[in-house]
Amino acid sequence: MSTFKNEFSWSISRDRVFQTCPRQYYFNYYGYWGGWETNALARTRQIYVLKKLKNRYMWVGSKVHDCIERSLTNLKRGISVLDVDQIVEITLNQMREEFRSSREKRYLARPKSCALFEHEYDVPIEDAEWKKTVGNMEQCLRNFYSSETFDMLKELPQKMWLEIEEFSSFNLDQTKIWAVLDCSFRTEDGGITIIDWKTGRSMSQNVSKQLSCYAMYAMDKWGIDPERVKLIEYNLLANQGAEFTVGVSEIENTKKFIAGSIADMQSLLFDIDDNVPKDEESFVKIEDDKIRDRCNFRKVCE
């Protein structure tokens, strides 16, 4: 029996999964629960393992974020940062070991180790494509550490730093809303800047809701007006950033969107107070080959 409770919360990523496929949502937020227990049912354990899968693009993103988080945390603490060649070499060595571990499917015994979607589902990937994946990681890191943004952050006084990749949240109508800020700091004019790192080729198609959530978190955490929050989405692969501000009307629209999304999700709960889902079949499976081909849970869904 699990010793802690599966509590309902909301995030942009949770809504994205729900909109993609309710059955995928069920596995990702309910079906896996308790799969870490030694006496877990075999299918529950399998769902738990599959939940941990990352495709090669997500893998690169997580490695880049880890490097930047470590460097910025060191700056915040007044600790010198390694030069980019050292950082790239360390990360390459980590990725080589993680690749071997995933290819050998060691994650089946140790689910917290690297588990790549391409290995679990035997997706045929040419060596040149894997090299391109690693090359994208290196390009992202070299772009970041040579950027004016990093130069600015190196000069930022320690008292101005706020949060770096902290698993933070605020409450909206008694529901916990997750908002993890990649980088945030105060500015000399009394405002706050929040930076979100991206590692894909294109900028996000819909940044408004995510950035509105960041602005709402800043209002709740630091009591600042949204107009004084500068939001930057920085695409590291493309080496370009875009600045945004969020107005009161956008925040109100986002609040309404979140409320509607929560209502849709909770309509599939047997017990809302205890976050108990209805049976698996109540979560409709979307019959779409493109969704299926990218879904972590194909093995248990089919």
Buried (B, 14 or more C-beta within 10 A) or exposed (E): EEEEEBEBBBBBEBBEBBEBBBBBBBBBBBBBBBBBBEEBEEEBBBBBBBBBBBBBBEBBBEBBBEBBBBBBBEBBEEEEBBEBEEBBEEBBEBBEEBBEBBEEBBBEEEBEBBBBBBBBBEEEBEEEEBEEBBEBBBBBBBBBBEBEBBEEBEEBEEEBBBBBBEEBBBEBEEBEBBBBBBBBBBEEEEBBBBBBBBBBEEBBEEBBBBBBBBBBBBBBBBEBEBEBBBBBBBBBBBBEBEEBBBEEEBBEBBBEBBBEBBEEBEEBBEEEEEBEBBEBEBBEBBEEEEBBEBBBBBBBBE
